[in-house]
């Protein structure tokens, strides 16, 4: 059997293969509510054979959304539609996961197909927050620095969103601490210029993430895995480094985090990213090698042979795909054919099996 199609157990769940749908923002929600777009979008990946399907970055508070069209889990009314979606995913043999997020200074912006600029308060935007009052760029809102009450609200919001996620039927929780969003902003000295216990040295800059992790773990059942998406690098001078990623990875592993989802970039607009096939995998490999943690990788992984090679070479334990799933929601079925694996197809689709 190929490694890509071998099962993988994390705590109380077993993935039927190593193929994961990475969270992908759809910018299609109203007031945080999921709708039939999300049902069909996510359901197609379950029909296609993905083992674990992550719902997009979901705001733990209204001000935590990237745009007004993001999903949210800040009120109980959000649960019902998500529960319907998760019921369908489970019926197809997939495990539903959700990425909980707070955009920080990268919030209150347009949906991508309308632009990347700030949405002003008078136009439906909101005041953004960050570790320090430094905007992402000239076209983004200027945030206010979080005070102690604001920090405690962030921690509480992640905990409450986790409780709602469990009620909605999610079996895996991921905390988003990468791509330049709030928790990543605290991690990096390029965005965090605080002089209190949440800024300055490495131990202080990772403090908020650890407190969020602790709050989430306090309500997360022991059988439910916790993923953390961490940055492998800022791709910018004097920023977060691969060495920082490994150091954080060790701390998170020691604090009971189950999987480190290693990505990169997004913190500063002047970043210089060396993009290429599987360009983020070396960061996941370094974290895995230096911490012994279970890791996942994502980024320009586009075919079965490439994904299999990453796993066989022990560069990561799990493979996430995003854009390739948009191009082919049934990627796992195609990958199985390419690797000569005999996998189950939905009965309704068996007549098309290779």
N, C-alpha and C positions, 0 to 999 in steps of 0.2 A: 504493500500500500504506500502511496505517496505520503509525504509528511503533511502536505497541504490538506489532504482529506482524512488525516488521522484525527480522532477525537482528542479533546483537551479539557481536562477538568480543573475548574477553579472554585474552590470551596464547595458550595452545594449545587453548582451547575456544571453540566458537561456540554461543551460545544461539539456539534457533530462534525465540524471541520474547523480549519484555522482561518476562515475567511470572514471578515467583519466589515459591515457597512459603516464607514466613518461618518460622523455627524456632518450634515450639509444643510446650511441655512436655506430655506425656501422663500422667505419674505412673503408669506402668503396667509398670515394669521391676522385676525382683527381682534384687538384688545386681548391678545395672548391666546386666543382660542384656536385649537386645531379644527380642521374641517375635512371635507371629503378629498381635497387635494392631498392632504397628508396621508389619509387612509390609502388612497390608490398609489401614491408615490412610495410609501414604505411597504405596503402590501406586495408590490411588484418584486421587491427584493426578497421577501419571504418565499414567494412562489418560485423565485429563481434559485433558492437553495442556500442563501446566506445563513451562517450559524448564529450570528449575533448582529442585531440591527440597532444602531444608535440613532435616536431621534436628535434632530438638530440642537445646536446651542439654545437652551431654553432659559429665559430670564427668570431669576429668582425674585425679581422685583420689577415694577414697571420701569424704573430708572436704570435697571440692569440690562435692558434690551439694546441691541445694536441699532435697531430701527423700530418704528411703531408697528411694523409688520412681522415682528418676531413672535415665536411661541413663548408662552409664559406659564409659570406654575406658582403664582403668588396668591391665588385664591382657589377655594375648593371647587368652584364652578368649572375650572379648567379640567377637572379630573374625568368627567364623564366621557368626552370624546376620545381622550387618550386611552381610556380603558377599552373602548370599542376597538380602537386600532390594535392595541396589544392583544386582545382576544383573538383577532384574526391572525396576527403574527404567530402566536403560539399554536393555533390550529394548523399552521403550515410547517411546524417543527422548528421555528426560529425562536430565539430568545430576545426579548425586547430590553433595550437599555436606553438610558437618557443621559445627555450631557447637560449638567447644570452650570449656568454661567452668569457672570456679571461683566458687562462690557467696559465699565469704568469710563475713562476719558474718550473711548471710541464709540460711545453711545450717542443717541439723538442725531443720527445721520440718515440720509436718504437711502432708499432701497437701491441696490447696485445699478439696475437698468435705468434709473433716473439721475444717477450721479453719486458722488462720494462726499458731498459737502454737508455742512451742518444744517439741521432743521432747527430753526429758531423757535423759542418758546411761543411766540405769538402765532407760529405756523403749525403748532402741535408738537413741538419738541419739548425738552425738559433740561433742567440744570444737571450737568454731568458731575461726577465725582472721581477722585483719583488719590493716590498717595500724596502727590504734590500738585500744585496749581500750574501744571505745565501741559499745554495742549499737544495733541499728537502731531498736528501740523497747522498751518495758518488757516486752512479751510475747515478745520474741526472746531468744536466748541471748546471754550476755555473752562476747565473743570475747577471745582473748589476742592481743597484738600480735606479729606475726611478727618473729622475729629473723633474723639473716643466714642461718643454716642453713635456716630456714623459707622465706625468699625464694628461695634457690637451689633448694629442692625444688619450689616452684611453677614456676619456669622450666624445670626438668628435666621436670616432669610434663607441661607443655604440649608439649615436644619429643617425649617418648615417646608421648603420645596422637596426635600428628601422624603419627608413624611407623606406628602401628597403624591409623590412619584410612586411610592410603595402601594398606596391606595389605588393608584391607576393601573397597577399590575406590572410595573417595571421590575425586572429581576437583577439588573446591573445598573449601578450609578457611576457616572464619571463626573469628576470636578474639573472644570476647564481652567487651567492655570498657564495657558500659553497664548500664542497668536496676538500678543499685545493687549489682552483684556485685563481686567482689574487685578486679579491675583498675580499675573505676570508683571504688571506694572509695579507691584510691591517687590517682586523678586529682583528686578533689574535696577542697577544704580543709574541708568539713563533716564528712568522715569521716577525713581524714588529718591528724593533729596531730603527726606525727613531727618530730624535730629532726636526723635523720641525713640521708644523701644521698638518701633516698627520700621526704623530706617538706620542707615549707616552700615554696620558690618553684616556679613552673610547671615549670621544667626538672627539678627533683628529683621532682616528683609524677608526671611522665610517664615517669620512668626505668624503672620496672618493666615497663610496657607495651612500651617499646622493647626491653628485654632479652628479653621473651617473644617479640616479633616476630622478633628476630634468631635466637633459638633455633629457632623454627619454620621460618624461612627456610633455616636450615642443613641441613634434611633435606627440604625441599619442592622437588621438581623444578621447573626453570625454566618448564615448560609449564603448571603448576598454579597457578591464581590464588589469591591471598590476600585475603580480605575482613577488615575490622575493623569491628565494631559499636561506634560511639562515641556518647557522649551529646551532644545538641545543647544541653541545659540541664538543670540540676537542678530548675528551677521552684521555687527557694527562695533567699531572700536570702543573700548572701555565699557562694553556692555556685558551681558550674561554670556558665559563661556561653556564649552563642553565639560570643562572641569567642574564648573558650578553644577551642571546637570547631574554629573555622577555623585557629587557630594549631596545634593538634594535627594537624589534617588536612594542613596543609602539611608538617609534620615527617614524618608517616607516608608521604605521597606521595613525599617526597624519599628516604625509606628503602625504597622499592620496593613499598609496599603497593598493590594493584591497584584495590580498590574500598572506599570508605568508606560503610558502612551506618549512616546517621544516625538515631538514635532519641532518646529523652529520658526523664527522670524515673526514679523508683524508688530514689533514693539515701536519701531521708529521709521519714519518715512524715508530716511536716508540709508536704509539697509542695503547691502550689496549681496544678494542671494545667488549662490552658484547653483542654478537649477539644471537638473539633468535626471535621467532615469534613476529612481529610488534614491534621490539626493539626500533624503533625511535618514536613511537607514544606517549610515555610519554612526550617527548620534545614538540611535537605539542600541546598536552593537556595543558601543563604548559603555553605555550605562549597564547593559546586561553583563558585560565582561567584568566590570569593576565593582558591581554591587551584588551580582547573583540574583537580581530581581527578574521576575517575569516581565517581558517587554513586548510592546506592539510597535509596528512601524507603519508609516503611511507617506505617500508623496510620489506621484508619477510611477506607481506600480500598475502595469497595464496588461500583463499576460501571465498565464499559468506557470510557464517555465521560470520566469523572473521571480514570481512569488515562491515557488518551490525552492529555488536556489537560496533565497534569503533564509528560509527555514532550515534547509539541510546544512548550510554553512553556520548555523546557530548565531545569526546576526539579530534575530528576533524570534519570539515564540508564536506571535500572531501577526497576521497581515491585514491591514485596513486598506480599503479602496474607497475613493470618492468619485471623481469624475468618470472613472471607468464604469462604475455602476450606473451613472447617468447615461452613458453611451450604450450600455448593455446591462439591463437590470437582472438578466439571467446569467451573469458572468460565471457563477459557480458551476452551472450545468455545462457551459462551454469549456471551462477549465477542466472539469472531470473528463470530458471527451478527449481533450488534448493530452491529458496525463494517463489516459486509458484506465480510468476509474469507473466502475459501474455503480452509479449513485441512483437513489430513488428520485423519480420525477413525480410531480403532481399527476394524479390519475387522469385529470382532464387534459393533460399535455402529453401523455405517454405515446400517443400516435405519432408524435414528431420526434421521438427519441432516436438518436443516431444509432 
